[in-house]
Amino acid sequence: MSYFAGLLDARIAIAEAPLTGEPPCLLAGEAIAVAHAVPRRRLEFAKGRDCARKAMASLGHANASLPRGQDRMPVWPDELVGSITHTDGWTASAVARRDQGFHAIGIDLEPANELAFDLWDEICTPTERAMLAANCGVTPGVAAHFIFCLKEAAFKCQYPISGAMLEFADLLVDVDAQAGTFAATYQRAVPQFEIRDRLLGRFAIRDGYIASAVVVTTERTP
């Protein structure tokens, strides 16, 4: 099963795995990040790193360590860009080579269920919810969770470029349900991005999950 199949350029390596079993072994510099974590968090972290390692190996970077930086983000090898996601029962990683024109990647996976009502207005506007509910044929609560997933992928993709930790209101999302694409438009300027610049992505609903992916290339045009 692949939740991200067809959402990314064929040159981008993807590895996915269920969140079951024992945590895979971590490499030097990685284990310290979860030394005091609960077992569930250690499993998520180790499985995510294992998926990333498999994706990196397919691009010629075998046994590369992925320590956590001071900003709590993975520190990728200089030649690579990547993203890791995990949710209830599943984890995945996408990795690409910089010398093939890839500047940043963001992926996210979320259950396609109702988001708690008290989070709706924090995540998205009523207009965004109504747009997505109408275009994708889902309830407003599922639409809110859907928008959360799309914005999370955009957040992850833009962060290595801008260094900005965005709020949900900083991006406005629009979707094309038939094409399976979306645009996240900046509502405020941050380093490297101006107001109304857009991040473009793809999404899919598969087997009860929402998968989203955003890629920025070195020839990005807003």
C-alpha positions in Angstrom: 0.0 0.0 0.0 1.3 3.5 -0.9 -0.6 6.6 0.1 1.8 8.8 -1.8 2.0 7.0 -5.1 1.5 9.4 -8.0 1.7 12.5 -5.9 5.4 13.2 -6.5 7.8 13.4 -9.4 9.2 10.0 -10.3 12.7 11.1 -9.4 11.6 11.6 -5.8 12.2 8.5 -3.6 9.3 7.4 -1.4 9.3 4.8 1.4 6.3 4.0 3.6 5.7 1.5 6.4 3.0 0.6 9.1 3.7 1.8 12.6 3.8 -1.7 14.1 6.5 -4.0 15.6 9.7 -3.1 17.3 11.5 0.2 16.6 14.2 -0.1 14.0 17.8 0.6 15.1 18.8 4.3 15.1 22.2 5.5 14.0 24.7 7.7 15.8 23.3 11.1 16.6 19.6 10.0 16.3 18.8 8.2 19.5 19.4 11.1 21.7 16.3 12.8 20.3 14.0 10.2 21.8 16.1 9.0 24.7 13.4 10.0 27.2 10.4 9.6 25.0 7.5 7.2 25.6 7.5 4.0 23.6 5.0 5.2 21.0 7.1 8.3 20.2 10.2 6.2 19.9 8.5 3.9 17.4 7.2 6.8 15.3 10.7 8.4 15.3 12.6 5.2 14.5 10.1 4.1 11.8 10.2 7.6 10.2 14.0 7.5 10.2 14.0 4.0 8.8 11.7 5.1 5.9 13.9 8.1 5.2 17.0 5.9 5.2 15.5 3.5 2.7 14.5 6.5 0.5 18.0 8.0 0.8 19.6 4.6 0.0 17.7 4.4 -3.3 19.3 7.7 -4.2 22.8 6.5 -3.4 23.1 7.6 0.2 23.1 4.4 2.2 23.3 4.4 6.0 23.0 8.2 6.2 22.2 9.4 9.7 19.4 11.9 10.3 20.0 13.7 13.6 17.5 16.2 14.9 18.5 19.9 14.6 18.1 22.6 17.2 14.8 23.5 15.5 13.7 19.8 16.0 13.7 19.2 12.2 15.7 16.4 10.5 19.2 17.4 9.4 19.4 16.0 5.8 22.7 15.4 4.0 23.7 18.5 2.1 23.0 16.8 -1.3 19.4 15.9 -0.4 16.0 17.4 0.6 13.3 15.4 2.3 10.3 15.2 4.5 8.9 12.7 7.0 5.4 12.2 8.2 3.6 9.8 10.6 0.1 9.4 11.8 -2.1 6.8 13.4 -0.7 3.5 12.1 1.5 4.7 9.2 4.7 6.6 8.4 6.4 7.8 5.2 9.3 9.7 3.9 10.0 11.4 0.6 13.6 12.4 -0.5 15.1 14.0 -3.6 18.5 15.1 -4.9 19.3 18.8 -5.0 21.3 18.3 -8.2 18.1 17.3 -9.9 16.6 20.7 -9.2 14.7 20.0 -6.0 14.8 22.7 -3.4 12.3 21.4 -0.7 9.7 18.8 -0.1 6.8 18.6 2.4 4.5 15.6 2.9 1.7 14.9 5.4 -0.7 12.1 6.1 -3.8 12.4 8.2 -6.9 10.3 9.0 -9.8 11.4 6.8 -12.1 12.0 9.8 -13.7 14.9 11.5 -11.4 17.4 13.1 -12.4 18.5 16.6 -14.9 21.4 16.3 -13.0 23.7 18.6 -10.0 23.6 16.2 -11.8 24.5 13.0 -11.4 28.3 13.2 -7.7 27.9 14.2 -6.9 25.8 11.1 -9.0 27.4 8.4 -11.6 30.0 7.5 -15.3 29.3 7.0 -14.7 30.1 3.3 -11.9 27.5 3.0 -14.1 24.9 4.7 -17.1 25.6 2.5 -15.0 25.5 -0.6 -13.4 22.2 0.2 -16.6 20.6 1.5 -18.3 21.5 -1.8 -15.5 20.5 -4.1 -14.6 17.3 -2.4 -18.1 16.2 -1.1 -17.1 16.0 2.6 -18.5 17.4 5.8 -17.2 20.6 7.2 -15.3 18.7 10.0 -13.6 16.5 7.5 -12.9 19.5 5.3 -11.1 21.2 8.3 -9.0 18.1 8.8 -8.3 18.0 5.0 -7.1 21.6 5.1 -4.9 20.9 8.1 -3.2 18.2 6.0 -2.7 20.4 3.0 -1.3 23.3 5.1 1.0 20.9 7.1 2.7 19.7 3.8 3.1 23.4 2.7 4.5 24.3 6.1 7.1 21.5 6.0 8.1 22.4 2.4 8.6 26.1 2.9 10.3 26.0 6.3 13.8 25.0 5.0 13.6 27.9 2.6 12.1 30.7 4.7 13.0 29.6 8.2 9.5 30.8 9.2 7.2 28.9 11.5 3.9 29.8 10.0 0.5 30.1 11.6 -2.4 28.4 9.9 -3.9 31.8 9.0 -0.7 32.6 7.1 -1.7 30.4 4.2 -5.0 30.3 2.3 -5.8 27.0 0.6 -7.8 26.4 -2.6 -8.3 23.0 -4.2 -9.1 21.5 -7.6 -10.7 18.2 -6.5 -10.9 16.8 -10.1 -7.2 17.3 -10.7 -6.2 16.4 -7.2 -4.2 19.6 -6.8 -4.1 22.5 -4.4 -2.5 25.9 -3.9 -1.5 27.5 -0.6 -1.3 31.2 -0.9 0.8 33.4 1.5 -1.3 35.9 3.4 1.9 37.6 4.8 5.4 38.0 3.6 8.2 35.8 5.1 11.8 35.5 3.9 11.9 34.3 0.3 8.1 34.5 -0.1 5.9 37.5 -0.7 2.2 38.0 0.0 0.2 36.1 -2.7 3.1 33.8 -3.6 1.8 30.3 -3.9 3.0 26.8 -3.0 1.5 24.1 -5.3 0.8 20.6 -4.2 -1.1 17.4 -4.9 -3.4 15.3 -2.7 -5.3 12.1 -2.6 -7.8 10.3 -0.3 -6.9 6.6 0.0 -8.1 3.9 2.4 -9.3 6.3 5.0 -6.3 8.7 4.9 -5.6 12.1 3.3 -2.1 12.4 1.7 -0.6 15.7 0.6 2.7 16.6 -1.0 4.3 20.0 -1.9 7.5 20.4 -3.8 9.6 23.5 -4.5 12.1 23.3 -7.3 15.2 25.6 -7.8 13.3 27.2 -10.7 10.3 28.1 -8.5 7.9 30.7 -9.8 5.2 31.9 -7.4 
